[in-house]
Structure formats: C-alpha cells, structure tokens
Amino acid sequence: MSSTSVHAKTKTGFINGKNYDQSRPSYTEEAVSYIADLVTGGKIPGPSTGNVSYDIVELGAGTGKFTQKVMSKLTQDVKYLATEPMEGFLDTLKQLCPSVSTKLCAASDLPLPDNSVRTVVAAQCFHWFASEDSLKEICRVLVPGGRFVMVWNNKDWDEPWVKDIEDILSGYYGDTPRAINRTWKTVIEKFSGLSCKEHFFQAGIDFQGDKDFVVGHFSTISVIASLPEDEKEDIQRRMYQVLNSHDQTREKDIIRIPFKTEIYHSVKV
C-alpha cells in the first residue's frame, strides 16, 4: 500500500522518521499496561474461536514508539503486526523493532482476512483516518467481540506558554486532522459496528528537556515539518520568544511539556 491513501499532510510532514522518533514522547507505563492486559485477556476474555492471524494489529505504528513499549509487556507467543502507511517511518520502526512483523498499508485497506484479529490499536493516530470506511475495515478484520483501542498523548493547551505556542501553530493547520478537535469521537460514536466500553483520562507522560528540545518537539508537528526551511525557522524563532516570555519557561534549564493520556476502548458488536 502506498502513501497515496493517507492525508496529504502526512506525505510531507511525516518523512524523517529518525527525527520524529527522537522528538516525540512515548507512553506511560499505566496506559501500556492497560492495553497489554486487554490483549492477554486480563480485563475482558478474548474470543477463543475463529481463524486468528494476529492477537494485536497496530495501525499507524509510525516509528514504533508504542510498539516498543507494549511489546516489552507481552509474551513471545503473542502474534503482533505493526502497520504503517509511510515508508520512511516504517523503515525506522524496523530498525528499532527488528523482531516485529510489519506491513506497509493504510487503515482503510488492511491486507488481512475477515475475523482474524483479536485487538486493533491506534496510538496517537486515529484522528488521521477517522472515517466510516476505516471503521468498517477495522470491524471486518476483528473477530466477534474483538477490541479497537485508541490512545493519545494530549498536551495541556490550557497551560499559558503552551497556549501561546498553539496560537502560533493554529494558523497553519487548515483542514489538517487534529485529535483535540474531537472529530474522531463524533465519527466513532456514530458508527454502529463498535460499542464503547471505556473512555477515560490518565496522568500523562513525563516529557521534558531544554528550550531546543521543546522547540524541536513542536517542529515535528506535521504542519510545521512540511514547511519550507525559511518559514520553519521563522516559526521556531517565535517559539523561542514564547519560551523567553513566560515565568514558567524563561529561566528554566529543563522545561516540562504537560501531557495527559486519553484512552478509548471499544468492542465489535
């Protein structure tokens, strides 16, 4: 599957897998343990019948941030497939997770049999492909009673300095999908093939560094990463101005970017 089936902004904003991996947060132990327990049947008994190809299929696995964390909590007999539509990201994932099976494909066209997956996971990505077509495809590959779980690292945009950086970024988004717009939630709640079992928030990941680290993180956001270098440099200059203007960040050697974890767990009906 080529990248032609994904949003145009991903083709230019999500290319440098190594840089993305170094500048993006991982996931909390609590969030990963919750999902690992689902996969192994710790919270809800998994289907025991059917021609199961994989215990877990990860959509939009990117560079393997979630993949690495959850694999460390699963036994070797768990059948895991990481899928990703962008070749540059998938190359990085293969380097970081050499033992994981992978496929280059989009969520709307999964090369898997019907009723063949126990759990589908989308970490930090469902907003990119939140559509009825994708949900139909997810339900097609799930076994009866199979789970679709989404997890996000959400920034606290109410933090004053984070809000000021958001004001800079917001002018570049246009129609680019965003998790914080909650469109994804409307889409899945209108879809009759899945029933929500749990939707909750947890404490977020501890993600911190110096000012260069903070600006580097925000620069990996797709709408910024895809810009010409001169325009990107101007935005980065404005970000430094924000960091130098707030009491919480101005004289800090280490700045904590505030996050909270969001998990949405649904089941095929």
N, C-alpha and C positions, 0 to 999 in steps of 0.2 A: 504494500500500500504506500503510495507516495504521499507527500505532504499537501497535495492539491486539495484534499478533502478536509483540511483544517482551516481555521480562521486565518485570513491573510496576514494579520499582525504577527502571528506565530512564525511565519516564514522569514521575517526579517528581525523580529525581536528575540527569538529563541534559537540562536545559531551556535553561539560559543558555549558549549556545554561545560568546559572546564571552568570558565569564569563564573557561570551561573552557579555551579556546584559550590564554589568557594565563597560565594556571596549570599547564599540563601540559607535560612535556618533549617534544621532537622525537625524532629517531632519529639514530644515529651514521652517519657517512659510510661506515663499513665495512659496516654492515648494509644500508643503502640501495643501496650499490654491488653487494653480493652479489645482491640481488633484481633490480636493474636488469640485471645481467649474465644472469640467468636469462631475463628477458623478451626480451632481444635475442639469446638463443641462445649467449651466451658460455660457458656451462658445460655445458648439455645441449641438443643440437639440438632446436628446436621442431618440432612437426608441420607438414608442408608441404602437407597436403591438408585438404579439408573446407571448409565454408562458415563461415569465421571472421568473427564480428561484431566481436570485440574481442581485442586482444593481451593485455590485462590488465583484470580486473574487481576492484575493491577492495570488500570487504564492510565494513560498519560504519565507513565512512570518517570519521565524526564531523565535526570542524571542518576537516579537511584537513591535519592535522599530517604524516602520512606522504605524502599526496598531493602536497603542495608539494615535499617532499624528493625523491621518486622521479621526479617529472615533470622536475625540473631535470637529471636524468641520462639521460632518454630522448629520442630524436629525435622530430621533429614528426610523422613518419609512423606512430608507434606509436598504435594505437587504444586509448584508455583510457576506462573507465567507473567512476565513483565512486558507490557505492550507500550509502544511509544510511536507517534507519527512522524517525529523529526529525527532524521538520521544523525545529525550532529549530537543530539542529546543521547540517542541510543548508543552511539559509539562510546561516550563517556560512561554510561551505565555498564556496558560490557566490560570495560576496563576495571571499574570499581566492584562489580558483582560478577566475576567470571563464571561462577557456578550456576547462575540463574538462567533459565530458559527465557528467550526473548522473541518478540515478533514486531516487525515494523508494520503498524496498522493503526487506523483510526477507530474510535469508539463506535462509530456508526457502521462499521464494516469489519466485524471480528471473524477471522478465519477459523471458526470453531463450530463443532456440531451443536445441534439443539440439545437443551437439557444436559449440559456436560460440565458445568462449573458450579461449585458449591457457594463460593463467595466472590463477588466482584468489588474491588476497592478503587476509589478515585481520591487521590491525595493531592490537594491544592490545585485541582484542575477541572472539576465538573462544570464550572461556570463557562468554560471554553466550548463545551459541546452540549450544553443543556437544551435538549430538544426532544420532542416526542420520538423522532426516528432513532436517536441514540438510546433512549429508554426502552424502546421496542427491541432493539438489538441486544441490550443488556438482559432483558427478560427472556429473550429467545435462547440465550446460552445458559441461563441459570436453571438449575434443577428446580422442581416444585418445592417451594419453601426456602429456596436459596436467598442469600442476602446480598444487598447492594449497600455498601457503606462509603460515606464520603467524610473526609476530614480536611480541615483548613487551619492554617496558622493565620489568624486575623490580627492586623495591627490595631492598636487602640488609637483611632483617629481623633479622639477627644483630647488626647494629650496635646497641650498647646503647640509645642515645637513640631510634633508630627502633623498636626492640623495645618501648620504653615507650609510644610513640605507638600502636603496633599493639595493645598491651593495652587502650588506650582504645577504639580502633576496633572491636575484635573483638566487643564486646558488642552491636554494632548490626547486624552482618551477617545473622544468622539464616540463611536459606536462599539468600541472595543469592550468585550465582556469583562465584568468585574464581579468578584464574589460579594463585595459589600453592597452591591445594588439589589441583591436578593432575588433577582430574576430567576435564578436557578431553583429557588424554593417554590416559586409560583408554578414553574414547569413541572416539577416532580409531584407537587400536591394535586395537580390537575390530571395526572396520569393514573389510570385505573389499575394498571398492572402491578403496582407496588403499594404496599401499606407501610406507613411509618411506624416503627416500633419504639424508637428513642431519638430524641433530638436535644442535645444539651451542650453546655459550655464548660470548659475546664480552665485551670490556670495554664498560661502559655509557656512557651519555651524561653529559657534564659538566653538571650541573644544580644551580645554586646561587643563593642570594640571602640577604636578611636574614631575621630571625625572622618578620616579617609575611609575607614571600614563602613561607616554609616552611609556616606555618600556613594560608595561603591555598591552597597546593597540596593539603595533606591535606583541606582543607574542600571541595574539588571532588569527592572520592570520593562516589559516588552515595548511599551510606547516610547520609552526613553532610549532603550538599547537599539532601537531601529532607526534613530535619527542620525543625520549627518554629524560628523565629529565636531564641527564648529558650533552647531546648535546644542549638541550634548554638553560641550564644555561650558556654554553659557548657562545651561540649567544647573550644572554642577556648581558653578560659581554662586548662583543664587541659593543653592542648598547650603553651601558653606556660610553664606550670610545669615541664613536662618539659625544655624547652629551657633554662630557667634553673637546672636542677639538675644538668646534666652538664658535665664539664670540656670536652668537645669542642664544646659549643654555647653555654655560659653567657656568655662574654665575647667571642664572635665577632661581628664585624660582618657577615661573609659565612659562611654555612653551606652545605656541600656535601651534597646528598641522594645517598647512594650507590646507584647503579643498575648492573645488568648486563643485557646483551641476550641474549635467547633466541630462536633461530630453529629452526623445524621445517618441513622441506621434504619434501613427499610427491608422488607421481605416480599418476595414474589408471591402473589396471591393467585 
